[in-house]
Amino acid sequence: MIDVIEMNTFAYYSQPGDVLRGAFNWELLYKRLPITEEENRRRGDSADPIYTPVLAGGLFAIDRDWFSMLGGYDKGLNIWGGEQYELSFKTWQCGGVMYEVPCSRVGHIYRNYMPYTVPGGAITIDRNHVRVAEVWMDQYKNYFYKRKPHLKGLDYGDISDMVALRKRLNCKSFQWYMEKVAYDILKKYPPVEPVPLASGFVRNGPITAAGRLCLEARTNKLSLGVCAEDYQHPLERETVKSKQTFELSFRDELKLSRGGKCADVAEHAAGSDVTLMACHGAGGNQRIVHKRSCGSISAYLSGVCLTASTGGTSVTVEPCAISDPKQLWCFSKYNNDTVRDVL
């Protein structure tokens, strides 16, 4: 397990959620998922190792002979990026096993900036991901290309050695891997996301009230602003619209329609701001409760409600009060045909 060493104070603590399994979405971004009931039944004890579909990449232990038999890292991968998927996929598909070990811990200093650059930039990482997809993901690579269509046709180099390695080791298909190892990824990260439960502007207050304000993304936290629809100038309207268009996702996230950020209720004390963080899809601080009609928006974990300030533009969390109009929120559109699948 990789724990966190805070970069400024060197404080040591476990990652949010502590013991979780490594996973990925179809853009090949690293994710962490809860331990499944099936895995808990296999383990028997909370200290037992956990099967994990994907390793984090930076820190791991591996049998040296096994690593050599797998051919080490693909020599066609450049600099940085994609190596954890390449090693994870071929370990499982070629007869190995990977664990997260709750009682084995290494602290890692996570910086809030990247202290180096990758030669070639993002295209280097993209090329690595394409190479991994072409060698190991079989027909599932099409899900990756659906999310990143601009990468189809990118030159990923000669993969003949890796294809020969896979054949020589009699490695299983990626479908086997998805069904036996990463069996919950398609549910957690569907290749095509379902239609949002609700979408559009999120107005505060009773429907009949005049001068209602809208939720707005501002400096990585939620705030209130004059609704884009109320602006007269088209350019101003479009500029504001991008900051005020939200979705209630099928994962019960309050999600900006552009930019991949979600409301994150990390602090539950009254008066705390609601931050905007990259959507991780694992619930927790980003899971909210909102019925498919006007009503409160509350944090699933703590039950506190999003509350508009009186006469101001701030949004904080406060104890829920059913009759408080400052806790009443309405999306522009509710999609009652969407099937809600509680994760």
Sequence and secondary structure as in RCSB ss.txt:
>XXXX:A:sequence
MIDVIEMNTFAYYSQPGDVLRGAFNWELLYKRLPITEEENRRRGDSADPIYTPVLAGGLFAIDRDWFSMLGGYDK
GLNIWGGEQYELSFKTWQCGGVMYEVPCSRVGHIYRNYMPYTVPGGAITIDRNHVRVAEVWMDQYKNYFYKRKPH
LKGLDYGDISDMVALRKRLNCKSFQWYMEKVAYDILKKYPPVEPVPLASGFVRNGPITAAGRLCLEARTNKLSLG
VCAEDYQHPLERETVKSKQTFELSFRDELKLSRGGKCADVAEHAAGSDVTLMACHGAGGNQRIVHKRSCGSISAY
LSGVCLTASTGGTSVTVEPCAISDPKQLWCFSKYNNDTVRDVL
>XXXX:A:secstr
 EEEEETTT  EE  TTSS EEEE TT  EEEE   HHHHHHH STTS EE SS  SSS    HHHHHHTTSS T
T  SSSSHHHHHHHHHHHTT   EE TT  EEEEE SS SS  TTTHHHHHHHHHHHHHHH GGGHHHHHHH GG
GTT      HHHHHHHHHTT   HHHHHHHTSTTHHHHS SS    SEEEEEEES TT TT EEEEEETTEEEEE
E GGG SSHHHHHHHHHHH EEE TTS EEESSSSEEEE    STTEE EEEE  SS GGG EE  SSSB  EET
TT  EEEE SSSSBEEEE   TT GGG EEEEEE TTS     
